């Protein structure tokens, strides 16, 4: 946030023991049974299992090696529908681009 300072109050801070809990809390807060969640693949295996745990449909979008492990925006547009509740995007991607 180059040069920007934000004062946070204790009720705006969540401390978790790693990335999985906060990913789960976010999905849990936003997704209901029957919803669809688009997630990057390959990516964290926890995405798909948490989506299924909530009774939602996991919709993978392939991170393509020929695009330096980025997703195809046109493909993403084709996956979005009226049941899409969440699109998971992360940077840097997992796995990172291979050198």
C-alpha positions in Angstrom: 0.0 0.0 0.0 3.0 2.3 -0.7 2.7 5.2 1.7 -0.9 4.6 2.7 -1.5 4.0 6.4 -4.7 2.4 7.8 -5.5 2.4 11.4 -7.3 -0.9 12.3 -9.2 -1.6 15.5 -9.0 -4.9 17.2 -12.5 -5.9 16.0 -11.2 -5.6 12.4 -8.3 -8.1 12.9 -8.5 -11.9 12.6 -5.5 -13.9 13.7 -5.3 -17.4 12.3 -2.7 -20.2 12.4 -2.1 -20.2 8.6 -3.9 -19.7 5.3 -6.4 -22.6 5.4 -8.6 -21.2 8.2 -9.1 -17.8 6.6 -9.8 -19.4 3.2 -12.4 -21.6 4.9 -14.0 -18.7 6.9 -14.3 -16.7 3.6 -15.9 -19.5 1.7 -18.1 -20.4 4.7 -19.4 -16.8 5.0 -20.2 -16.4 1.3 -21.2 -19.8 -0.1 -24.4 -21.8 0.4 -25.6 -25.2 -0.8 -26.3 -25.2 -4.5 -24.0 -22.2 -5.2 -21.1 -22.5 -7.6 -17.5 -21.5 -6.9 -14.9 -21.0 -9.6 -11.4 -21.8 -8.3 -8.0 -22.0 -9.9 -6.6 -25.4 -10.9 -3.9 -26.3 -10.2 -4.2 -24.6 -6.8 -4.6 -25.2 -3.2 -6.4 -28.6 -2.8 -8.4 -27.1 0.1 -10.5 -25.0 -2.3 -12.3 -27.9 -3.8 -12.8 -29.9 -0.5 -14.2 -26.8 1.3 -16.6 -26.0 -1.5 -17.9 -29.6 -1.5 -18.1 -29.6 2.3 -20.6 -26.7 2.0 -22.7 -28.5 -0.6 -21.7 -26.2 -3.4 -20.4 -27.1 -6.8 -16.6 -26.7 -7.4 -15.9 -25.3 -10.9 -12.2 -25.4 -11.8 -10.6 -23.0 -14.2 -7.4 -24.2 -15.6 -4.2 -22.2 -15.0 -2.5 -22.7 -18.3 1.3 -23.3 -18.6 1.3 -21.7 -22.1 -0.1 -18.5 -20.4 2.6 -18.6 -17.7 0.1 -20.3 -15.3 -2.6 -17.6 -15.7 -6.2 -18.2 -16.5 -7.9 -17.5 -19.8 -10.3 -14.6 -19.2 -12.6 -15.8 -22.0 -12.8 -19.2 -20.4 -13.6 -17.5 -17.1 -16.4 -15.6 -18.6 -17.9 -18.8 -20.0 -18.0 -20.4 -16.6 -19.9 -17.6 -14.8 -23.6 -18.1 -14.5 -26.5 -17.2 -12.2 -25.4 -19.7 -9.6 -21.8 -18.4 -9.4 -21.4 -17.1 -5.9 -17.6 -16.7 -5.6 -14.6 -16.6 -7.9 -11.3 -17.4 -6.2 -8.3 -15.5 -7.6 -4.9 -15.6 -6.0 -1.6 -14.1 -6.6 1.0 -15.4 -6.7 -0.7 -18.5 -8.1 0.0 -21.9 -6.6 1.9 -23.4 -8.2 4.0 -20.5 -9.3 5.2 -20.2 -12.8 8.1 -22.5 -13.6 11.3 -20.8 -14.7 
